[in-house]
Amino acid sequence: MNEFKTSTSEIVVAVDIGTTKVCAIAGRRNQYGKIEILGIGKVKSEGVNRGVVSNIDKTVKAIKDAVEIAEKSANVRFKKVHVGIAGQHIKSIHHHGILMREEGLEEISNADVEKLINDMYRLVLPPGDKILHVIPQEFTVDDEQDIQDPVGMSGVRLEANFHIITGQVTASRNILRCVEKVGLEVADITLEPIASAAAVLSEQEKEAGIALVDIGGGTTDITIFKDGIIRHTAVIPFGGNVITNDIKEGCTVMKEYAEKLKIRFGSALAEEIKDNRIITISGFRGREPKEISEKNLARIIQARVEEIFDYVLWEVRRSGFEGKLFGGIVITGGGSLLKNINLLSEFHTGMNTRIGIPTEHLAHKYDGMVDSPIYSTGVGLLINAIEHGKVTGHTEDINKPKDNQPRKEEEVMVGDDEFNLNQKQSGKWYENLFTYAKEFFEASPDSEF
C-alpha cells in the first residue's frame, strides 16, 4: 500500500468566504489517496463585497452557521480552518532573484532555494500590502537555464524568476478577525484561484498550458499555467452579481427576481435560444405582471459575459502566453453554471473550453456531495491543506462541551417560486510555498475596520 502524508484519521477543514456564499467543508484522505468529504455547510453570504469583508457581524454569523452545519454532518467540532483570500486588492508582480554561493562544488540544497525564496519577502511594496505567495517560475544555475528543481546540482550562481502575489493587510486581517470571533483558529490563508486550480485542473492541463477562469459573485479570478507552473494571476473586479444587476436594470425588475431569472432561464448565448419563450413575473402589491422575452434576457447576459472574456483575453496577452495555452480555458465558480457559457467562451476567444467540476481528487461515493463548480474553491483549499501536510489538531469530539455553550440548531427555509412560464513537485522548499501567508499578515498591527 502507498504511504501518504495524511492518515485516514486526520480531518482537515476549509472555509470559503465568498461574496454570495460561505461554505465550510471537512474531509480527509483515505487509504487510496482520494479525498473523503465528511461534512458540508453552505449559507448565504451578506457581509462580503467583491471578495472583501464589508460587514464583520454578518460575515461572522455566516461563518458560524456554515461551520455548525458542517460540524453536524461530520459529527466533529472544528478547531482550526484553512481559509481562502480573493478580491480586487490582489495583485501580482514578477521579480528576478540571485544567490551567490561560496562553494560552487557543493550541491545546491533545499536551504539554498529557501534562502532565495525568503529574499523575495524583503521586496519594497506599496503601503498596506503584504506578500501572500512567492512562486518560483524557473531556475538558472550558472549558465544552465530553465531548471525546474535545482536541488542536487552544483554551481556558484543560483538565479530564479518569481511570480509574487500580494494582498492588502487590512483585507486579510478582517478575514482573520471574523474567523477568530467564531472561536476558530486560522491555520493558513491561500489565494482562492490557486485553491480552485488544485481542485479542477489535471497535471497534464497545467503542463500543456491552461487559463483557469473562476467566475464568482463579486470577482472573476484568472490563473494561467504553463509547463506545470503558475505563470500569471489576475482579478477582474466583477462577476455574477454584475450580471444580476444588468438584468435588474435591463428588465426593470427587483434584484431577487433578476437573480432567479439568471439562474432559471439565463443563457450566455442568445443565438442558442430557438423558441423565444415569454417569462412572466408576478407583480407586487397589486401591480400588473411583467413579461420578459427569453432571448432579450440572454442578450443582456451575453453582453456582460463577453466583457468578462475580453478581460480574460487581455490577461492572456499580458502574460505573454497567447497562442501557447494548448489546454484552452477551464471555467469554474458559480458563474460557470450559466447555460452555454462554454460555447460563448469558445466563440469569443477561439480557445477550447470546458467547465471545471471539483471531483477529480474525491473518493467516488463522495463526489456527488460537491459535484458543482461552486465548491471548487472549498475543495481546493482542502486538497492544498492535505497535500502539504497541514492537518494537525483541526478537530475534536463534538460531544465535548465548548465553553459550556451548546450550539443552537438552525433550519434553512427556501422561498416559494414566483415565476410562471408561458409557451414552455519535490523538495521541502516546494511544500513551504503556501504555508507562511498567515504569519506575514498577523505580523502587522491590527487596524479598525
C-alpha positions in Angstrom: 0.0 0.0 0.0 1.2 3.5 -0.8 2.2 5.7 2.0 0.7 9.2 2.3 1.5 12.1 4.5 -2.1 12.2 5.8 -3.6 9.2 7.6 -7.3 8.4 7.3 -7.9 9.6 10.8 -6.8 13.2 10.3 -9.6 15.6 9.3 -9.0 19.0 7.6 -11.5 21.8 7.5 -11.7 24.5 4.8 -13.8 27.7 4.8 -14.5 29.5 1.5 -15.7 33.1 2.4 -17.2 34.4 -0.8 -19.4 37.2 -2.0 -22.5 35.1 -2.4 -21.9 32.2 -0.1 -19.8 31.0 2.8 -19.0 27.3 2.6 -17.3 25.0 5.2 -16.0 21.6 4.1 -14.5 18.9 6.2 -12.6 16.0 4.7 -9.7 13.6 4.9 -7.6 11.4 2.7 -8.4 7.7 2.6 -6.0 4.8 2.2 -6.3 5.0 -1.6 -5.1 8.6 -1.8 -8.6 10.1 -2.6 -10.3 12.8 -0.5 -13.4 11.8 1.5 -15.9 14.6 2.2 -17.2 14.2 5.7 -19.3 17.4 6.1 -20.5 20.4 4.1 -22.2 23.6 5.3 -23.3 26.3 2.9 -25.1 29.5 3.8 -25.8 32.8 2.1 -23.1 35.5 2.4 -24.3 39.1 3.1 -21.2 40.7 4.6 -18.7 40.3 1.8 -18.4 42.6 -1.3 -16.2 41.7 -4.2 -14.2 39.2 -2.1 -13.6 41.7 0.7 -15.3 41.7 4.1 -17.6 44.7 4.3 -19.6 43.8 7.4 -17.9 42.0 10.3 -21.1 40.9 12.1 -22.8 39.5 9.1 -19.7 37.6 8.0 -19.2 36.2 11.5 -22.8 34.9 11.5 -22.5 33.3 8.1 -19.2 31.6 9.0 -20.7 30.4 12.3 -23.8 29.0 10.6 -21.8 27.2 7.8 -19.4 25.7 10.3 -22.2 24.4 12.6 -23.9 22.7 9.6 -20.6 21.1 8.5 -19.9 20.0 12.1 -23.2 18.3 12.4 -22.6 16.5 9.1 -19.1 15.4 10.1 -20.0 14.7 13.7 -16.9 16.5 14.9 -16.2 20.0 16.3 -13.7 22.2 14.4 -10.7 23.9 16.0 -8.6 25.1 13.0 -9.7 26.0 9.5 -8.0 26.8 6.2 -9.4 29.9 4.5 -9.1 31.5 1.1 -8.5 35.1 0.2 -9.5 36.9 -3.0 -10.7 40.3 -4.1 -9.7 43.1 -6.4 -6.9 44.1 -4.0 -4.9 41.0 -5.0 -2.0 41.9 -7.3 0.9 40.0 -8.9 4.4 41.0 -9.9 7.4 39.3 -11.4 10.9 39.6 -9.9 14.3 38.1 -10.5 16.4 36.8 -7.6 20.1 35.9 -7.4 22.0 34.0 -4.7 25.8 33.7 -4.8 27.1 30.6 -3.2 30.6 30.5 -1.6 31.3 26.9 -2.5 30.3 26.0 -6.1 31.4 22.4 -5.9 28.9 21.6 -3.1 25.4 20.5 -4.1 22.6 23.1 -4.0 20.4 22.2 -1.1 16.8 23.0 -0.1 18.2 25.6 2.3 19.8 27.5 -0.6 16.5 27.5 -2.5 14.6 28.6 0.6 17.0 31.4 1.2 16.5 32.7 -2.4 12.7 32.5 -1.9 12.8 34.2 1.5 14.8 37.1 0.0 11.7 37.9 -2.1 9.8 38.7 1.1 12.1 41.7 1.5 10.8 43.5 -1.6 9.5 47.0 -1.0 5.7 47.1 -1.6 3.1 49.9 -1.6 2.0 50.9 1.9 -0.6 48.4 3.3 0.4 45.5 1.0 2.0 42.2 2.1 3.3 39.3 0.1 0.9 36.3 0.0 2.7 33.8 -2.1 6.2 33.6 -3.7 6.1 31.1 -6.6 9.4 30.2 -8.4 9.0 30.0 -12.2 12.3 28.5 -13.3 15.8 28.4 -12.0 19.2 29.1 -13.6 22.4 27.6 -12.2 25.5 29.4 -13.6 24.8 29.3 -17.3 22.3 26.4 -17.2 18.8 27.8 -17.7 15.1 26.6 -17.5 15.7 24.3 -14.5 12.6 23.2 -12.6 14.3 21.9 -9.4 18.0 22.8 -8.9 18.5 20.8 -5.7 21.4 18.4 -6.1 23.1 20.4 -8.8 26.5 22.2 -8.4 27.1 25.8 -9.1 28.2 29.2 -7.8 25.3 31.4 -9.1 21.7 30.4 -8.3 19.1 32.5 -10.0 15.3 32.3 -10.3 12.3 34.2 -11.8 9.5 34.5 -9.3 5.7 35.2 -9.6 4.8 37.1 -6.4 1.2 37.6 -5.3 0.4 40.4 -2.9 -2.7 41.5 -1.0 -3.8 44.2 1.4 -3.1 43.6 5.1 -6.5 45.1 6.2 -8.4 42.6 4.0 -6.6 39.6 5.4 -6.9 40.9 9.0 -10.6 41.3 8.6 -10.9 37.7 7.5 -8.8 36.5 10.4 -10.9 38.6 12.8 -14.1 37.1 11.5 -12.9 33.5 11.9 -11.5 34.2 15.3 -14.8 35.7 16.5 -16.4 32.4 15.7 -13.9 30.7 18.1 -11.8 29.1 15.4 -8.1 29.4 14.6 -6.9 30.1 11.1 -4.3 27.5 10.1 -3.3 29.3 6.9 -4.5 31.6 4.1 -4.4 30.6 0.4 -5.2 32.6 -2.7 -8.5 31.3 -3.9 -7.6 30.9 -7.6 -4.7 28.7 -6.6 -7.1 26.6 -4.5 -9.6 26.3 -7.3 -6.8 25.1 -9.7 -5.9 22.3 -7.3 -9.5 21.1 -7.4 -10.4 21.2 -11.1 -7.1 21.1 -13.2 -5.1 18.0 -14.1 -1.3 17.9 -14.2 -1.5 17.4 -17.9 -3.5 20.5 -18.4 -1.1 22.6 -16.3 1.8 21.2 -18.3 0.1 21.9 -21.7 -0.9 25.4 -20.7 -4.3 26.4 -19.4 -6.2 29.5 -18.3 -8.5 28.9 -15.3 -11.4 31.4 -15.1 -13.1 31.3 -11.7 -16.3 33.4 -12.0 -17.5 34.2 -8.5 -20.2 36.5 -7.3 -18.1 39.6 -6.8 -14.9 39.0 -8.8 -13.5 36.8 -11.7 -10.1 35.3 -10.9 -7.8 34.3 -13.7 -4.9 31.9 -13.2 -2.6 30.9 -16.1 -0.5 27.7 -16.0 2.3 26.6 -18.4 4.8 23.8 -18.0 3.2 22.9 -14.7 3.9 26.3 -13.2 1.7 29.3 -12.3 2.7 31.9 -14.8 0.2 34.7 -14.3 -2.7 35.6 -11.9 -5.2 38.5 -12.2 -8.5 39.6 -10.7 -11.4 41.2 -12.7 -13.4 43.3 -10.3 -16.8 42.0 -11.3 -18.6 38.6 -11.6 -22.0 37.1 -11.4 -23.5 39.9 -9.3 -22.9 42.4 -12.1 -24.8 40.2 -14.5 -27.7 40.2 -12.0 -27.6 44.0 -11.8 -27.6 44.2 -15.6 -30.8 42.0 -15.7 -32.3 44.2 -12.9 -31.7 47.4 -14.9 -32.4 46.0 -18.3 -35.6 44.2 -17.4 -36.6 46.7 -14.7 -37.3 44.1 -12.1 -36.4 43.7 -8.4 -32.9 42.2 -7.7 -34.2 39.0 -6.2 -36.3 38.4 -9.4 -33.2 39.2 -11.5 -31.2 36.6 -9.7 -33.9 34.0 -10.2 -34.2 34.9 -13.9 -30.4 34.4 -14.4 -30.4 31.1 -12.6 -33.5 29.5 -14.1 -33.8 31.0 -17.6 -30.5 32.7 -18.3 -28.2 31.8 -21.2 -24.8 33.2 -22.1 -25.5 32.8 -25.9 -28.6 34.4 -27.4 -28.3 32.6 -30.7 -29.0 29.3 -28.9 -32.5 30.4 -27.9 -34.6 28.8 -30.6 -38.1 29.3 -29.2 -38.4 32.8 -27.8 -40.5 31.9 -24.8 -42.1 34.6 -22.6 -41.3 34.6 -18.9 -44.0 36.2 -16.7 -43.1 37.7 -13.3 -45.9 38.3 -10.9 -46.4 41.9 -9.9 -46.2 43.0 -6.3 -48.8 44.9 -4.3 -51.4 44.7 -7.0 -49.2 45.7 -9.9 -49.5 44.1 -13.3 -47.4 41.0 -14.1 -44.3 41.7 -16.2 -43.4 39.8 -19.3 -39.8 39.3 -20.4 -38.6 37.6 -23.6 -36.1 34.8 -23.0 -33.9 36.0 -25.9 -33.8 39.5 -24.6 -32.7 38.1 -21.3 -29.9 36.2 -23.0 -28.8 39.3 -24.9 -28.3 41.2 -21.6 -26.4 38.3 -20.1 -24.2 37.7 -23.2 -23.1 41.4 -23.3 -21.6 41.2 -19.8 -20.1 37.7 -20.2 -18.4 38.8 -23.4 -16.9 41.7 -21.5 -15.5 39.2 -18.9 -13.9 37.2 -21.7 -12.5 40.4 -23.2 -10.6 40.8 -20.0 -9.6 37.2 -20.0 -8.1 37.6 -23.5 -6.3 40.8 -22.4 -4.7 39.0 -19.4 -3.6 36.1 -21.6 -1.9 38.5 -23.9 -0.4 40.4 -21.0 1.0 37.1 -19.6 3.0 36.5 -22.8 1.4 33.1 -23.4 -1.1 34.0 -26.2 -1.2 31.1 -28.6 0.7 28.8 -26.2 -2.2 27.6 -24.0 -2.9 24.3 -25.7 -5.3 23.2 -22.9 -7.5 26.2 -23.6 -9.8 27.6 -20.9 -11.4 26.0 -17.8 -14.3 27.9 -16.3 -15.4 27.2 -12.7 -17.2 29.0 -9.9 -20.9 29.8 -9.7 -20.8 31.9 -12.9 -19.9 28.7 -14.9 -23.4 27.4 -14.2 -24.8 29.8 -16.8 -26.2 27.9 -19.7 -24.0 27.9 -22.9 -21.2 29.8 -21.2 -18.6 27.3 -22.5 -19.9 27.8 -26.1 -19.7 31.6 -25.8 -16.1 31.3 -24.5 -15.1 29.2 -27.5 -16.7 31.5 -30.0 -15.3 34.7 -28.3 -11.8 33.5 -27.5 -11.2 30.8 -30.1 -9.9 28.5 -27.3 -11.2 25.1 -26.3 -13.3 25.5 -23.1 -14.7 23.1 -20.5 -16.5 23.5 -17.2 -14.4 22.6 -14.2 -16.0 20.4 -11.5 -14.0 19.6 -8.3 -14.5 15.8 -8.3 -11.2 14.5 -9.8 -9.5 14.0 -6.5 -12.5 12.8 -4.5 -13.5 9.3 -3.5 -16.2 8.1 -5.9 -19.1 7.9 -3.5 -18.4 11.4 -2.1 -18.2 13.3 -5.4 -22.0 13.7 -5.6 -21.9 15.9 -2.5 -19.7 18.6 -4.2 -20.3 17.9 -7.9 -20.8 21.6 -8.7 -18.4 24.3 -9.7 -19.5 26.5 -6.7 -17.5 24.1 -4.4 -14.2 24.4 -6.4 -12.5 26.8 -4.0 -13.6 25.0 -0.9 -12.5 21.6 -2.2 -9.2 23.1 -3.4 -8.4 24.6 0.0 -9.0 21.1 1.4 -6.7 19.5 -1.1 -3.9 22.0 -0.7 -4.0 21.6 3.1 -3.9 17.8 2.9 -1.2 17.7 0.2 1.1 19.9 2.2 0.6 18.0 5.5 -1.1 20.9 7.3 -3.6 18.8 9.3 -2.7 18.6 13.0 -5.2 19.4 15.6 -8.1 20.6 13.4 -11.0 18.8 15.1 -12.2 17.4 18.4 -15.1 15.3 19.6 -18.4 17.1 19.0 -19.8 15.7 22.3 -17.1 17.6 24.2 -18.6 20.9 25.6 -17.1 24.1 24.1 -17.1 27.0 26.5 -20.1 25.4 28.2 -22.3 26.8 25.4 -24.3 24.3 23.4 -24.7 25.3 19.8 -28.1 26.1 18.5 -29.6 24.1 15.7 -30.7 26.2 12.6 -33.2 25.5 9.9 -32.8 26.7 6.3 -36.0 27.8 4.6 -36.4 28.0 0.9 -38.7 30.6 -0.5 -41.6 30.0 -2.9 -41.2 30.1 -6.6 -42.5 33.3 -8.1 -42.3 32.6 -11.8 -44.8 31.3 -14.3 -43.6 30.1 -17.8 -45.8 30.6 -20.8 -45.4 28.7 -24.0 -42.9 26.2 -22.4 6.9 18.7 -7.3 9.6 17.5 -4.8 11.6 19.1 -2.0 10.9 20.8 1.3 11.0 24.3 -0.4 8.0 23.5 -2.6 6.0 22.3 0.4 6.6 25.6 2.1 5.3 27.8 -0.8 1.8 28.1 0.6 2.5 27.8 4.3 3.5 31.2 5.6 1.0 33.7 4.4 -0.9 33.9 7.7 2.1 34.9 9.8 3.0 37.7 7.4 -0.4 39.2 7.7 -0.5 38.7 11.5 2.8 40.4 11.9 1.2 43.8 11.0 -0.6 45.8 13.6 -4.4 45.4 13.7 -6.5 48.2 12.2 -10.0 49.3 12.8 -12.4 48.2 10.1 
